């Protein structure tokens, strides 16, 4: 939930989104390694992240350790009580998203869709929380945050048109529409986590184009 009403300190939000930027290693890995090799790494990573998050919510020792390390940058809704309903945190959704994008889309589209999320979502949170003045009637996110998402998502993806890719090559229109779709889907109050829905919708549209 990128630029929702602040529920963690702004400094913690910056650290949280810095981790998003660090996750750019995932789309880069898909481009460099190729889909097959990337999936051999991403699927186990997603399974490990999911297992760790389940352990955090079911095993007291794992709950204590992970809370001590990561609670300051986790949103309240990502910290259910021990033994309560399972609620996945944003990092788990990111890992699942990377594995699904690599499985469903060809390498440049998967990489573009993930990079759009990782950079755009971070920009939306940082700009939206600091400068967001025009809130949507259907959510606490802002027009300013969405503009930051779109601009940075497009900018991070457009260099992919310069890569010597096999046909069909990516086009600026394709990437711009993908960035716009990711922006819209990220802002809508849909029940699926935005770390999953934004890149999947963007990748689908870019594939169709």
SEBA-292089 format. One record per residue (C-alpha): residue in three letters; x, y, z. Coordinates in steps of 0.1 Angstrom, whole numbers, plus 2048, in hexadecimal, padded with zeros to 3 digits. Layout:
N
ALAXYZ ...
This chain:
209
UNK800800800 UNK81781A7F3 UNK80E83C7FF UNK7F2835817 UNK7ED84A836 UNK80D84684A UNK80E829862 UNK833826866 UNK84D84286A UNK85885284A UNK87C847850 UNK870823852 UNK85D828832 UNK87D834821 UNK88F81582E UNK8727FF822 UNK87480D7FF UNK89980B7FE UNK8947E5802 UNK87D7E87E3 UNK89A7F77D0 UNK8B17DC7DB UNK8997C37CD UNK8A17D07AA UNK8BA7B37AB UNK89D79C7A3 UNK8937AB781 UNK8B87B0778 UNK8BD78B780 UNK8A0781769 UNK8B079474C UNK8D3788752 UNK8CC76475B UNK8AE75D745 UNK88C74F74F UNK89572B757 UNK8B373376D UNK8A174F77E UNK884739786 UNK89B720797 UNK8A573C7AE UNK88474F7B2 UNK86D7327B9 UNK8827267D7 UNK88574A7E2 UNK86074F7E2 UNK85A72E7F4 UNK87473780E UNK86575A814 UNK84274C817 UNK84E73182F UNK86074A844 UNK842761846 UNK82C744850 UNK84573A86B UNK84575E877 UNK82075C87E UNK81F73988C UNK84073289F UNK8487488BE UNK86E7478B9 UNK86B752894 UNK85176C89E UNK86977C8B7 UNK88877C8A1 UNK87778A882 UNK8647A4896 UNK8847B08A6 UNK8957B3884 UNK8797C086E UNK85C7CD882 UNK8677F287F UNK8627F1859 UNK8437DB859 UNK8217EA857 UNK8087E2873 UNK7F27CD85C UNK8117B8854 UNK8157AF879 UNK7F8799883 UNK7F97898A5 UNK80B7678A9 UNK7F374C89F UNK7DB76488E UNK7D0766869 UNK7ED762851 UNK7F6784841 UNK81378582A UNK82B7A282B UNK8357B780D UNK8577A5808 UNK845783804 UNK82E7927EA UNK84C7A07D8 UNK85D77E7D6 UNK83D76D7CA UNK8387897B0 UNK85B7847A3 UNK85775F79F UNK83576278E UNK84177D776 UNK85F76876C UNK84874A766 UNK82D75D753 UNK83F77773E UNK85E777727 UNK87D785738 UNK87C7AA72E UNK8577AE737 UNK85B79C758 UNK8797B2760 UNK8677D2756 UNK8487CA76A UNK85C7C3789 UNK8727E1785 UNK8537F7781 UNK8467EB7A2 UNK8667ED7B6 UNK86F8117AB UNK84C81E7A6 UNK83D8127C7 UNK85B8207DA UNK8568427C9 UNK8318427CF UNK83683B7F4 UNK8518557F9 UNK8418717E4 UNK81E8687EE UNK82586A813 UNK83888A811 UNK82689D7F6 UNK80588B7F1 UNK7E98A57F3 UNK7CE8977DB UNK7C18767EA UNK7AC85F7D6 UNK78885B7E2 UNK78B8357E2 UNK7AC8337F5 UNK7C5846809 UNK7DF8467ED UNK7E58667DA UNK7E78747B7 UNK80A8817BE UNK81585E7C8 UNK80684F7A9 UNK818868793 UNK8388607A4 UNK83183B79E UNK82A83F779 UNK848856771 UNK862841784 UNK853820777 UNK85582C753 UNK87883A757 UNK88681A766 UNK87680474B UNK87D81972C UNK8A2811729 UNK8977ED722 UNK88F7F86FE UNK8B47FC6F8 UNK8BC7D7701 UNK8C47C06E4 UNK8A67AA6EA UNK89878F6D3 UNK8797986C0 UNK8617A66C9 UNK8747C26D9 UNK8657D86F4 UNK8587FA6EA UNK85581A6FD UNK82F8196F8 UNK82E7F6706 UNK842800725 UNK82F82072A UNK80E80F729 UNK81B7F4741 UNK826810759 UNK804821757 UNK7F280075E UNK8097F877B UNK80281B789 UNK7DC818786 UNK7DB7F4795 UNK7F27FE7B2 UNK7DB81B7BB UNK7BA8087BA UNK7AE7F97DB UNK7AF7D57CE UNK7B17B77E7 UNK7D17A97D8 UNK7F27B87E5 UNK8007D37CD UNK8227C27CC UNK8117A67BA UNK7F57B67A6 UNK8097D4797 UNK8247C0785 UNK80D7A477A UNK7F47BC76A UNK8107D175B UNK8217B174D UNK8007A573F UNK7F97C572D UNK81C7C871F UNK8197A4713 UNK7F97AB701 UNK8077CA6F1 
